[in-house]
Amino acid sequence: MKDIKKLLGKRIKELRKEKNLSQDQLSELVGIDSRSISHIENGDTFPSKSLLEIAKALNVSLPELFEFEHLKYDAKYKKNYIVKSLEIITDSDLDLLFRITKSLK
């Protein structure tokens, strides 16, 4: 459960920052104390009573809150995975990846 709390906290923080919300702003939208948001994002507590309100405030579905597979890996692992994947990528996927990467600059 500890890992899930930590990952969920990271995911909520990630989504909050994507929406350009402060912890205070999110706490107002959810109707809980800003210290509670901090505890949730640090993985200290699980937001069982406020989980649905957090999802609504972040404009995501409940399952989207639990999409944290990408948070399990560090940057070095992700880079190595991408480099190895490039060895077997199709030309059409390479074109797509090129366009995505180019758009990030």
Beta strands, then each sheet from edge to edge (+ up, - down):
end
